[in-house]
Amino acid sequence: MFLKKGSGPRVVTLPDGTQMTRADLPPVGTTRWVARRKAAVVRGVESGLISIDEAIDRYGLSAEEYGSWVDLAGTHGLEALKTTRLQQYRGA
């Protein structure tokens, strides 16, 4: 099996002691964003697995969209990333 060497580390250790690899990130071109996938992208960037620019390019996000994920996850946790909860948490 051939693994393409990308920029950045292949494996990072998260603050809770678990390890995250690029295989744990959503597939390139993901269009259906559930809370779990959004959280994976945010964790990947915060841990240094991928850069913000790479995440934005890889998933076709805007900087504002990614920024809102970070703000909501940091303030209210994973629950706030659910689409059904956006109005509840954005007003808070």
C-alpha positions as CSV (number, residue, x, y, z in Angstrom):
1,M,0.0,0.0,0.0
2,F,1.3,3.4,-0.9
3,L,0.8,6.4,1.4
4,K,1.3,9.8,-0.1
5,K,3.4,12.0,2.2
6,G,1.4,15.1,2.9
7,S,2.4,18.2,4.8
8,G,2.2,17.9,8.6
9,P,2.3,14.9,10.8
10,R,0.7,11.6,10.1
11,V,-0.5,11.0,13.6
12,V,-1.2,13.4,16.5
13,T,-2.1,12.8,20.1
14,L,-5.2,14.7,21.3
15,P,-5.5,16.2,24.8
16,D,-7.7,13.3,25.9
17,G,-4.8,10.9,25.0
18,T,-6.4,9.4,21.8
19,Q,-4.6,9.5,18.5
20,M,-5.9,11.0,15.3
21,T,-4.7,10.3,11.8
22,R,-5.6,11.8,8.4
23,A,-7.8,8.7,7.9
24,D,-10.0,10.0,10.8
25,L,-10.8,13.1,8.8
26,P,-13.9,13.2,6.6
27,P,-13.3,12.3,2.9
28,V,-12.2,15.1,0.5
29,G,-15.3,16.6,-1.2
30,T,-17.7,15.9,1.7
31,T,-20.9,17.8,1.2
32,R,-23.1,16.4,3.9
33,W,-21.8,17.9,7.2
34,V,-22.9,16.2,10.4
35,A,-21.7,17.3,13.8
36,R,-19.2,14.4,14.0
37,R,-17.5,15.4,10.8
38,K,-17.4,19.1,11.6
39,A,-15.8,18.2,15.0
40,A,-13.2,16.0,13.3
41,V,-12.1,18.8,11.1
42,V,-11.9,21.3,14.0
43,R,-9.9,18.7,16.1
44,G,-7.6,18.0,13.1
45,V,-6.8,21.7,12.7
46,E,-6.4,22.4,16.4
47,S,-4.1,19.5,16.9
48,G,-1.9,20.4,13.9
49,L,-2.8,17.4,11.8
50,I,-3.9,19.8,8.9
51,S,-3.7,23.6,8.5
52,I,-6.7,25.9,8.4
53,D,-5.9,26.7,4.8
54,E,-5.7,23.0,3.9
55,A,-9.0,22.3,5.6
56,I,-10.7,25.2,3.8
57,D,-9.3,24.0,0.4
58,R,-9.9,20.3,1.0
59,Y,-13.5,20.7,2.0
60,G,-14.5,23.8,0.1
61,L,-15.3,25.8,3.2
62,S,-15.3,29.5,3.7
63,A,-13.2,31.0,6.5
64,E,-16.4,32.2,8.1
65,E,-18.0,28.8,8.0
66,Y,-15.0,27.1,9.6
67,G,-14.7,30.0,12.1
68,S,-18.3,29.5,13.2
69,W,-17.6,25.7,13.8
70,V,-14.7,26.6,16.0
71,D,-16.7,29.2,17.9
72,L,-19.7,27.0,18.4
73,A,-17.7,23.9,19.4
74,G,-15.5,25.9,21.8
75,T,-18.4,27.7,23.5
76,H,-21.2,25.0,23.5
77,G,-19.5,21.7,22.6
78,L,-20.4,19.1,20.0
79,E,-24.1,19.5,20.4
80,A,-23.9,23.1,19.0
81,L,-22.5,21.8,15.7
82,K,-25.8,20.0,14.9
83,T,-27.8,21.7,12.2
84,T,-31.0,21.4,14.2
85,R,-29.4,23.4,17.1
86,L,-28.0,26.3,15.1
87,Q,-30.7,28.8,15.9
88,Q,-30.6,27.9,19.6
89,Y,-26.8,28.4,19.9
90,R,-26.2,31.3,17.5
91,G,-28.4,33.6,19.5
92,A,-26.7,32.7,22.8
